Amino acid sequence: MITLTKEHGPADLDGVTHLSIGVSWDPTAGTSGGVLGALRRKAGTDLDLIAIAMQGGDPVRLAGLDSHDPMGNGSLVHSGDNQTGRGDGDDETVTVEFARIPTNITSIVFVAAAFKKGSSFQKARNISFKVYDATGGSTQQVADIWPSLLGQDNGCAVAKATRAGTSWKLEVINETGKIKQGDEHALMRFAVSK
């Protein structure tokens, strides 16, 4: 069992072969009431969970948006795009199988963003990032990370997995920032800065 909090620093993932990170959120009307508020809740908002694989300081693969298996071998897999936030449990997940990650990948940064134009963290409520040890086919939650509701940021660096010799470490980041919507390079620059 790993202990995973921002205050504890990086946690050793010794014995963890599969890790999943999920994001969940609920649609909200924001400050709109009446019919407009009901329509906004029905439409929901589109947040995106993205995993960016790094080779040294360079982003080289991206899981999320329209890429579900960027390594082509099932080692870094995205569940697909939930565009509303409706439904129970995690709305989007990324699963990592560490033994199959190519050796040139030195880290993986997990970012959540209101990436598409018109989406925003302010149009979502109860945003939660959960980290699971999915080793051996069972799924055990090891962290529940909640971003701050303050500010007008549209991105959150959730966590970073870093290769440490033959094993991996995972660090909770939970830092928000601004990302130009629709700009993948801006998203990758945000991840590189973490």
Secondary structure, DSSP 4 states (H G I P E B T S, - for coil): -----TTT--EE-TT--EEEEEEEEEE--TT--HHHHHHHHHH----EEEEEEEETTEEEEEEBTTBS-TTSSSSEEE----SS--SSS-SEEEEEEGGGS-TT--EEEEEEE--STT--GGGEEEEEEEEEE-GGG--EEEEEE---S-S---EEEEEEEEEETTEEEEEEEEEEE---TT-HHHHHHHHHT-
